Amino acid sequence: MELYTGKDNQEMETSYMVDNVIRKMVKLAIKFIGKSEFEWARNNKMNEYTTTTTHKRNVRPDVLVYCDEVLVILGEEKADHSTLATAAEDLDYCFNNWNPLAFGDLPLIFAFAAVGSYIQFYYFHKVESSTTPKREKIGDVLFLGTEVKSNNYLAIKSVINVIRIIRTFKHFGLLETPRLKLFKTIYRKNGTIITIKSEEIRKSINVANIMDLKFHMDLYTRILKEHYENITYKESRGRINITYGPVGYLCTPKNEDELRYAIYDILEIVSKLHREEVVHRDIRWDNVVKLTNGKWLLIDFEEAARIGDK
């Protein structure tokens, strides 16, 4: 049995049930189809940075399954004193935007909500003229356990069918390596944690790594206010937690025109920084992303400092 670090005992029981039904089938797919296709990831961490005013919510869903880097299944696990409705609401909270950078031509992805021994399968699909995906039920709620073997069979059959559908999408070219791996979490050596969501980036920084806290706050809350969108900046328990948008993808210019536009967009923010007597100090293509509207965005200002500072 896997150690579910960060989960309470009752939610661990739900995770164990999910492993018996869903993870085993995904592991078989990895074993017999190929490790390069499917990837299983579980999010166990819960901290103040991922808390809302109503109840604790993760930045990422509890379970993530990728196929060729594309998110194809997401799941929420709750202790048996919770409800499937709450788990479904958390799915909607985490997955509230359909970003074509993450899905390309994929028409839908699958999901599940699990509470104790109960599980409900869903699928999310994109809606025309809206960026908010719609969640639909697949079948009825299943109660799993040794006394309801028929439901266990139905759950396993559902997972097998989902895997077959995903492979069919891939066969017909609807599933391709994405420009953006949704909910990817990057852990840097200095303790910084970066989570990529559909509409925003969430960054958690160790306060001890920030040389000038006053400047750092001014940089994000004032100087970069028009460069980024919807910036939030909070300090809590020795961490600086920042959210901002928009979300882009790493890319280098493919021709002279793209290079010209990229340089223009980069110099625009560099010029503003210099007017504020600030330098970026780490300008390179790894710190430039391209947006869906064609603009280029300079990112990663953790090395930025006042001119003259060491």
Buried (B, 14 or more C-beta within 10 A) or exposed (E): EEEBEEBEEBBBBBBBBBBBBBBEBBEBBBEEEEEEBBBBBBBBBBBEBBBEEEEEBBBBBBBBBBBBBBBBBBBBBBBBEBEBEBBBBBBBBBBEBBBBBBBBEBEBBBBBBBBBBBBBBBBBEBEEEEEEBEBEEBEEEBBBEEEBEEBBEBBBEBBEEBBEBBBEBBEEEBBBEBBBBBBBBEEEEEBBBBBBBBBBBBBBBBBEEBEEEEBBBBBBEEBBEEBBEEBEBEBEEEBBBBBBBBBBBEBEBEEEEBEEBBEEBBEEBBEBBEEBEBBBEBBEEEBBBBBBEEBBBBBBBBEBBEEEEE
